Amino acid sequence: MDIEKFLAEKAPLIDKTIEKYIPREFSKEAILFKVNPPKYCCNVETLNKAVADPIWDMLDRGGKRWRPALFLLICEALGKDANGCLDFAVIPEVVHNGTLVIDDLEDSSEVRRGKPCTYRLFGVDIAVNAGNAMYYLPLAPLMEQKSSLSAEKLRDIYEIYVQEMINLSIGQGMDIAWHRGLANADEIAEEDYLQMCAYKTGTLARMAAKIAAVLSDGNAEVVKKLGTFAESIGVAFQMQDDILDLTGAEFAVKKGGLGQDITEGKRTLMVIRTLKTATPEDKKRLIEILNMHTPEQERRDEAIAIMQKNGAFEYVKKKADAMVEDSWREVDKLLKPSEGKEKLKAFAEFLIKRSI
């Protein structure tokens, strides 16, 4: 299966579905106003300037749309018509883009996907509100189509959503505390990092998988194990993201240079591994550079070299591969042989071996 082709084919469908619920230009006929009618008036011009414009500015910057693609593949692997689930597949994708808007502000970032960050273009107030709106607007399909879903499915989906949104905030809090030096950042263990990623990056993949499994009539065991599998993909995806931040030339262009995580002082798994294995001199120097929050490429390159010298990149790559392989073994026992199952496996392998 050509995964890149699959993602390229699905992206326009996903964007079209997002636009169905979050239009580029609100009108009085928008689904939002049907499921949540305004009491006094419907000032669409205001909403377009403050909500639609910043949201679509972010969405139009691209992205792989891999979370909704994962959602659809899980539906297919469970024997469900994936096209019939498309409206719900957009939930984790819109939330993800909302987190990017908020993350950039929290990290004082300058560039996202080759353009100035949302708050740089629209202002802090607009960006905060738009990012938060993206956490809730994609729930509109659940409100519009609630009559077609059983009460049990609606309950389970809403519960999954709430649990994972709580996890998202906890994971982000851990990440911020470490790179701001509010906690024992230089003594955190590998397990701390993995838990942060499970909360933060694993969350939306897990949300996608569990909601897809519920919609596809999966039992409690199937929902749980597919969620664990998707979480491992999300965590491994983050590990690969961390590696590409330090080594990927094309990736660096989109983010404003190699080593943005170093400028932010982030304690990635490469950093944690290096601090565990490096000489006292290298350890001291790496901590110094991370605590500088330096934008200078020369200093960032110095930190990258220290991590490379200590074999951190190879270690993290092997860790990511093993994590996904282990969780797949559990899913392999649950899913019947099918083309959808093979696609799902190929998809997971692609995400942790990508170069962009």
N, C-alpha and C positions, 0 to 999 in steps of 0.2 A: 504494500500500500504506500502510495506517495503522500506522506503526511503534509508536506508543504502545499501540495496541490489541494488536498482536502481542506486545509485551513483557508486557503485562498478562495475556494469555492463557497465555504460556509460564511466567511466574514461579511459579504454583502447581504446575505439573508438575515444574519444576526443584526446588522445595522438597521435594516429595513424594519425588523421587528421592534427594535428599541425605539425607532422613530414613530412607530404605531402608538406607543404609550408615552413617549417623551418627544413630542414633535419639535422640529427645528423652529417652527413658528406656531405658537399656540393660537387656536381659534376657539370660538365659543362651542364648537362641536367636538373639542378634544375629549378623549375618553376620560381624562382626569376629572373633568367637570361633570361627566355623567355619573361616575362612581362617587364623587365628592362635590356635590353642587354648591356653588357660592351662595351666600344668603342675600347679599346686597347688590353686588355688581361683579363684572368679569373684565378686569382691566388687562387685556392680553398684551398690550404694548409694554407695560411694566414687567410682566412675567418674561417676555421675550428678552428684554435687556438684562434682567437680573438673574434669570434662571436658564432659559433655553440657550442663549448665546454662549455663556461660559461652559455649560455642559457639553454642547456640541463642538466647541473649540477643542476641548480635551478629547472627545470621542473621535473626532476627525483626524487626530494626529496618528491614528493607526493602532498598533498593538496586534497581537496574534489572535485574540479572541479564543484562546485555548480553553478557558474555563467553560464557556457554553458549548464548545466542541466536545469536551470531555463529557458534559451533561448529555449531549445527543448520542454519543457513542455508548454510554452506559444504558440509555434507553434501548438502543438497538441490540446491545448484548443481552438484555433481559427480554427481548422479543416484543418490545413496544414500538409503535410507529413513531419514529423520532420527530418527523415533521409535525405531528400533533402536539409535541411538547415544546416546540420552538418558543412560544410565548413565555414559558417559564424558565427557559434556558438563559434568558437575558438577565435574570436577577443577579447572579454572582458577578457578571461582567460589568454591569452599571455600578454596583457597589465597589468593585475593584477600582474603577476609574475615579470614583469618589474618594477612595483612600489615597490615590495619587495626588489629587488636588490638595488634600489636607496634609499629606506627608511632606510635600514640597514646601509648604508654609512652615511646618514644624521644623524642617531641616534647613530652612533659609536657602533652599536650592535656587539656582538661576535658570537652569535649562531642563526641559522635559521633552523627550522625543524631538529634539532639534529646534524647539521654539522656547521663548521665555515662558516660565511657569505661569499658571493661571492667575495667581495673585499679583504677579508682575504686570500682567496685561489689564486685569479688571479691578484690582484693588483687593486688600485683605478681606474686607467685609463681604464683598460679592463672592469671593473664592470660598470663604468659610461656609456661607449659606448654600452655595451651589454644591459643594462637596457633601455637606450634610443632607441636602435634598436627594442626592444620588443614592443615599442609603435606603431611602423609603419609596421614591417614585417607582422603582421597578416592581414593587409589590402590587401595582395596579392590575396586572393580569389575574392575581388571586381574587381581587375584589370584583373584577368584571366577570370572571368565569366561575364564581363560587357555586352557582347553581349546578354546574356540571361536575363538581367534585364532591365526594362524600364528606360528611362532617369529620370523619376520622382522618381523612387525608389532609383536609384543611388544617386541622389541629396539629397533625404531625409536621406539616410543612412550616407552619408558623413557629412551632417549638424549635425546630431545627434552625430556622432563621434567627430567632432570639438568642439561642445558645451560641451560635457561631459569631454573631455580632458582639456579644460579650467577650468571647475569646479574642476577637480581633483587637478590641481596646486593651485587653490585658497584655497581649503580645506586643502591641505598639508601646505600651507603657514600659515594659521591660527593656525594649530596644532603646528608647529615649533615655531611660535612667542610666544605662551603661555608657552610651556614647556622650552623655553630658557629665559623666563622672559622679553621678549621684549615689552610686552603689559601688561595691567592690569589683569594678570593671576588669581589673587586671588579674583577678583571681577566679573569674567565672570558669566553670567546667564545661566540657563538651555537652553534657546533659542539659545544662542551663540554656545553651544556645539552641539545642534541638527542641527544647520545650518552648522557647520563645518563637521559633519558626513554626512549630506545630500550632501555636496560638495564632500567629500572625499570617504567614504565607500559606500554611496548610489549611487555614480556616475556609477560604472561599472555594478551594478545590473540594474540600470535604463537604461544604454546603451544597455545591453543585452535584456531587455524587449521591448524597443522601436524599436530596429532593428528587433527583431523577429516579432513584430506586423506589421511593414512595409512590411516585406517579406511575411507575411501571409495575406496581403491585408486588414489590419485593417484601419478603417477611423481615422480621426484626434482625435476624442474623445477616441476611443479605445487605440490608441498609447499613448495619454497623461495619461489616467487613469491607464493603465497597467504600465506605467513608474513610476507613483506615488506609486503604489502598490509595485513594485520592489524596489523603493527607501526605502520604509518603512521596507522591508525585510533586505536591506543592513544596514540600521541604527540600526535595532534591532539586526542584526548579530554582529555589532560592539559592542553594549552594552553587548551582551553575551560574546564576546571575552574579553572585559574589566573585566567582572566578572571572567571568567576562568583564566585570567592572575593572579588573586589574590587568587583563590580557587582551581583550577583544577590541581591535581597532575600530571596526564599524560600530560596535556597541558604544565605544568611547565618544565617537562623533555626536551621537544622539544625546549623550549625557554631559558633554562639555569637557572631555579629556579623561585619560585613564586615572583610576584611583579616587573617584568621588567619595567612596566609602571611607577612604583614609582621611580626606578633608573633614568628613562628618565625625570622624573618630570612632567609627563603628567597630564593634568587636565581632567580626565574622569568625566562622570556623577556622579559616586560614590563620587569622590572628591568634585565636585560642591555641591552635596546634603549635604555632611558632613560639608562643610564650612558654609552652610546655617543654619544647625540645631545644630551643636556641641557647647559645652561650649567654652568660650574664651580660656581656657587652651588647650583643645583638638585642637581647630582651629589653635592656634599658633604653637603647636607641629607638626601637620600634614604639615603645610606650611614649617616649618623648615626642616623636613625630605625630602619633595619634592625638596626643593631648594639645599639640599646636593648632589643630584644625586648619592646617596650612593649605592654601590654594596653589602653592608653588609646585609645578610638575617635577622639578628636580628632587624635592623632598619626598614627594609621593613615589617617584621611581626608586628612591633609596629604600623606602619601606617595602615596596614590591620585591626588590632584590633580596632583602633579608628573608622574606617569606619563601621566595623561590629557592634560596640556598638551603632552607630547612625542609624542603620537600612537601610544603603545605598544600600545593596545588594537586599533586598526585594523590595525596592522602584524602583530600576532600572528594575528588572525583571517584575514587574507589568506594568511599563511604556512601555517596549518593547512589551509585550503581547497586551496591549491596542492599540498601534500604528498599529500593523499588522492587528488586528481585525477591526479597523476603516477603514483602506484602503481596506480591503477585501470586506466590505459591498458595496463599490462603484463598485468593479469589479464583484461582484456577480450579480449585476443588468445587467451588460453588456453581460456576457458570457452565452450562452445557456447551459442547463444541459448536461453533458457528462462525460465520464470517465476521459478525459483530464482535465476537470475543477476540479474534485474531487482530482486528483493527484496534481494539482497545489496548492490547499488549504492544503493538507497534507504535501506537501513539505515546504511550508512557516512555518507551525507549527513546523516541525522538526528542522528547522534551528535555531529557537529562544529557543528551549528547549534542544539542544544537550549538551553533557557533555565533548566533545573533539573537 
